[in-house]
Amino acid sequence: MTSASARVPATAPSPAVASERVPVLLVHGIDDDARTLAPLADALARAGFQDVRIIELKPNNGDAPISVLAEQVAGAAASLRALTGHARIDVVGFSMGALVSRYYLQRLEGRNHVRRFVSISGPHAGTLTGWLRANPGARDMRPNSELLRGLATDEAPFGDVQVFSLWTPLDLMIIPARSSQLAGARERTFPVMLHPLMLRDGRVLRSVEEALTVERPEDFQALPVVLPPGGP
């Protein structure tokens, strides 16, 4: 297994002492690395999250199947729980990282160790851009792939994990954009023009913080979406 994680600088207690807020593991998308998630990690640190880790998936270009990358997430999650003393952590996944995180929850017993899962623009029903590459990870992300069909058959896929989905109807990377929806998830959509900008949009960053701190998931309400002129 090849993986690494980056720690976001913050004023934190001793590793032996559980911090007040649940630790957060961030999982990036295809062709990304820890730098891609830096705006989100910094926003969470400013909001008082003391234990935020970014896992760097290896390889990051789709040359490994989603299942192999999910093993890396499982290892990073176990390390974060051991380091912080928390029985459960929160996981935030972006793009391919959201699907990798979902696989960890559903197939690698992650739902027993995760409190909340926030998906940002994940290809949960597949994306047509998966046809642009011929490697295993891209094939997993194609609509109606064997992996996606298997995940969709679970009757209670997330157990008692509280799930949130944030996405943009203007996405040109996740096609169709509604593929980012997750059955049973608390959902918000944002009129963000480009897929990568979801990690830099203040509304999205604030919604991630809210999803991780709201007392009751049902209090996480959908927001009205005003599309720009000419939008779909």
C-alpha positions in Angstrom: 0.0 0.0 0.0 1.4 3.4 -0.9 -0.2 6.4 0.7 0.7 9.5 2.6 -1.1 12.1 4.6 -0.5 15.7 5.3 -1.4 17.3 8.6 -2.9 20.8 8.6 -1.1 23.1 11.1 -3.3 24.0 14.0 -3.1 24.5 17.7 -3.8 21.0 18.9 -3.7 19.1 22.2 -1.5 16.2 22.9 -2.2 13.3 20.5 -3.2 11.2 23.5 -6.0 13.6 24.2 -9.1 13.5 22.0 -9.8 17.0 20.6 -13.1 18.6 21.0 -14.2 18.2 17.4 -14.2 15.0 15.5 -11.1 14.5 13.4 -11.5 14.9 9.7 -9.9 13.0 6.8 -9.9 14.7 3.4 -9.7 12.6 0.2 -8.7 14.3 -3.1 -9.8 13.5 -6.7 -8.1 12.2 -9.8 -4.9 13.9 -10.8 -5.0 15.9 -7.5 -2.9 15.9 -4.4 -2.9 17.5 -0.9 -2.5 21.0 -2.4 -5.9 20.7 -4.1 -7.6 20.3 -0.7 -5.6 23.0 1.0 -8.3 25.7 0.8 -10.8 23.3 2.5 -8.3 22.2 5.1 -7.4 25.8 5.9 -11.0 26.8 6.2 -11.6 23.9 8.7 -8.6 24.8 10.7 -9.8 28.5 10.9 -13.1 27.1 12.1 -11.5 25.4 15.0 -10.9 21.8 13.7 -7.7 20.7 15.4 -7.2 17.3 13.6 -7.5 17.5 9.8 -5.5 15.2 7.6 -5.3 15.0 3.8 -4.5 11.6 2.4 -2.5 11.6 -0.9 -3.7 8.7 -3.0 -1.0 6.8 -5.0 -1.3 6.6 -7.9 -3.6 9.6 -8.4 -4.3 9.2 -12.1 -6.7 6.3 -12.2 -4.1 3.7 -12.8 -5.3 1.8 -9.7 -8.9 0.6 -9.2 -11.1 2.4 -6.8 -11.0 -0.5 -4.4 -7.2 -0.3 -4.1 -7.4 3.4 -3.4 -10.0 2.7 -0.8 -7.6 0.5 1.1 -5.3 3.5 1.5 -8.2 5.5 2.9 -9.0 2.7 5.3 -5.3 2.8 6.5 -5.3 6.5 6.9 -8.6 6.5 8.7 -7.3 3.9 11.2 -4.1 5.9 11.8 -6.1 9.1 12.4 -8.4 7.3 14.9 -5.4 5.8 16.7 -3.5 9.1 16.8 -6.4 11.2 18.1 -8.1 8.7 20.4 -11.5 9.0 18.6 -13.5 6.0 17.8 -15.1 7.7 14.8 -13.9 10.3 12.4 -15.5 12.4 9.6 -14.6 11.9 6.0 -14.8 14.5 3.2 -14.2 13.3 -0.4 -13.9 15.3 -3.5 -14.6 14.0 -7.0 -13.0 10.6 -7.4 -12.1 10.8 -3.8 -15.8 10.9 -2.9 -16.3 7.6 -4.7 -13.2 6.1 -3.1 -14.5 7.2 0.3 -17.9 5.7 -0.4 -16.2 2.3 -1.3 -14.4 2.5 2.0 -17.6 3.0 3.9 -19.6 0.3 2.1 -17.0 -2.4 1.4 -14.2 -2.0 4.0 -16.3 -1.5 7.1 -15.7 2.3 7.1 -19.3 2.8 8.2 -18.3 1.4 11.6 -15.7 4.0 12.1 -17.1 7.1 10.4 -19.6 9.6 11.9 -20.3 11.8 8.9 -19.4 11.6 5.2 -19.5 14.7 3.0 -19.3 14.1 -0.7 -18.3 17.0 -3.0 -19.1 16.5 -6.7 -18.5 12.7 -6.6 -19.3 10.5 -9.6 -21.7 8.2 -7.7 -23.7 7.2 -10.7 -20.7 7.5 -13.0 -19.5 10.1 -15.4 -19.1 10.1 -19.1 -15.6 11.5 -18.7 -14.6 8.1 -17.4 -14.5 7.1 -21.1 -11.6 9.5 -21.7 -9.1 7.1 -20.1 -8.7 3.3 -20.3 -7.2 2.7 -16.9 -8.9 0.8 -14.1 -9.9 3.8 -12.0 -11.6 5.5 -15.0 -13.4 2.3 -15.9 -14.8 2.1 -12.4 -16.2 5.7 -12.8 -18.0 5.0 -16.0 -21.8 4.9 -15.8 -23.2 1.4 -15.1 -19.7 0.1 -14.3 -19.5 -3.2 -12.4 -18.3 -1.3 -9.3 -21.1 1.2 -9.3 -23.7 -1.5 -9.9 -22.4 -3.4 -7.0 -22.4 -0.4 -4.6 -25.9 0.5 -5.6 -27.3 -2.9 -4.5 -26.6 -2.4 -0.8 -29.9 -2.0 1.1 -28.3 0.0 3.9 -25.1 1.2 2.4 -23.9 3.6 5.1 -25.3 2.2 8.3 -25.7 5.0 10.8 -23.2 7.3 9.0 -24.7 10.7 8.4 -24.2 11.5 4.7 -24.2 14.9 2.9 -23.8 15.6 -0.8 -22.6 19.0 -2.2 -22.5 19.4 -6.0 -23.0 21.8 -8.9 -25.5 21.4 -11.7 -23.0 23.1 -14.0 -20.3 20.4 -13.6 -18.4 19.6 -16.8 -16.3 16.9 -15.2 -19.1 14.8 -13.6 -21.5 14.3 -16.6 -24.4 14.2 -16.0 -23.9 16.5 -13.0 -26.8 14.8 -11.1 -24.6 11.7 -10.8 -23.2 13.4 -7.7 -26.5 12.8 -5.9 -26.6 10.1 -3.2 -29.8 8.5 -2.1 -30.6 9.5 1.5 -28.0 12.2 1.6 -28.6 15.7 2.9 -28.0 17.7 -0.3 -27.0 21.2 -1.4 -26.3 22.4 -4.9 -24.3 25.5 -5.9 -24.0 27.4 -9.1 -20.3 26.9 -9.4 -19.1 27.1 -13.0 -16.1 24.7 -12.9 -15.6 21.4 -11.1 -12.3 22.4 -9.4 -13.8 25.6 -8.1 -16.0 23.6 -5.7 -13.0 23.5 -3.4 -12.5 27.3 -3.5 -16.1 28.5 -3.3 -16.9 30.1 0.0 -20.4 28.8 0.0 -19.2 25.2 -0.4 -16.5 25.6 2.2 -19.0 27.0 4.7 -21.4 24.2 3.9 -18.8 21.5 4.6 -18.1 23.1 8.0 -21.9 23.2 8.7 -22.3 19.6 7.7 -19.6 18.6 10.2 -20.9 20.7 13.0 -24.7 20.9 12.7 -26.3 19.3 15.8 -28.8 17.4 13.8 -28.4 16.4 10.1 -32.0 17.3 9.4 -31.1 20.9 10.2 -28.8 21.0 7.2 -31.3 22.5 4.7 -31.0 22.8 1.0 -30.2 26.3 -0.3 -32.0 28.1 -3.3 -29.8 27.9 -6.4 -29.8 30.9 -8.8 -28.1 29.9 -12.0 -26.1 32.4 -14.0 -27.6 33.8 -17.3 -27.5 31.1 -19.9 -27.2 28.3 -17.4 -29.2 25.0 -17.8 
